[in-house]
Amino acid sequence: MNRIAVCEVYYLIEALYNVGGIVPERPLNARRRAHPESIGAQLARMGFKPSPLLSIDRLDEEQHKYFRTLLSRWGIK
């Protein structure tokens, strides 16, 4: 899976599961409770700009599997 595909998965997780702009279950945010950082801020720093057509229905099979893996790993239902 290429870098753009991975960024799209992370972007969709934040878009669908954020609470006040942060995905609280994300391990990095659990470690940085005092100063959590949104996935979107990190993606912006990388120069990632999602397609306006991006949606969970447009993920390929590999991206969808990674999406489900992250949700499971982070305990998001």
SVG drawing of the C-alpha trace seen along z (x, -y; Angstrom):
<svg xmlns="http://www.w3.org/2000/svg" viewBox="-19 -21 24 28">
<polyline fill="none" stroke="black" stroke-width="0.4" points="0.0,0.0 1.4,-3.4 1.7,-6.5 -1.4,-8.2 -3.5,-5.1 -2.3,-5.0 -3.0,-8.7 -6.5,-8.2 -7.3,-5.5 -6.1,-7.7 -8.0,-10.7 -11.2,-8.7 -10.8,-7.3 -10.4,-10.9 -13.3,-12.1 -15.6,-9.3 -14.5,-8.8 -13.1,-12.1 -14.3,-13.7 -13.7,-17.4 -11.1,-17.0 -9.2,-14.2 -9.5,-10.4 -9.1,-9.7 -8.5,-5.9 -5.4,-6.5 -2.3,-5.4 -0.3,-8.5 -3.1,-10.7 -3.4,-8.4 0.3,-9.0 0.0,-12.7 -3.1,-13.5 -1.9,-17.0 -1.3,-17.9 -3.0,-15.5 -2.7,-16.2 -5.2,-15.4 -4.5,-13.1 -5.5,-15.9 -2.8,-18.2 -0.2,-15.5 -1.5,-14.8 -1.5,-18.5 2.2,-18.7 2.9,-15.9 1.2,-17.9 -1.7,-15.4 -4.9,-16.8 -7.7,-14.3 -9.9,-14.0 -13.4,-15.5 -14.7,-12.2 -12.9,-10.2 -15.2,-7.9 -15.1,-4.5 -16.9,-3.1 -14.0,-4.2 -11.3,-2.3 -9.8,0.6 -9.7,4.0 -6.2,3.5 -7.1,0.1 -10.4,1.4 -8.6,4.2 -6.1,1.7 -9.0,-0.5 -10.6,2.4 -7.3,3.4 -6.7,-0.1 -10.2,-0.3 -9.7,3.1 -6.3,2.2 -7.5,-1.1 -10.7,0.5 -13.0,-1.6 -16.4,0.0"/>
</svg>
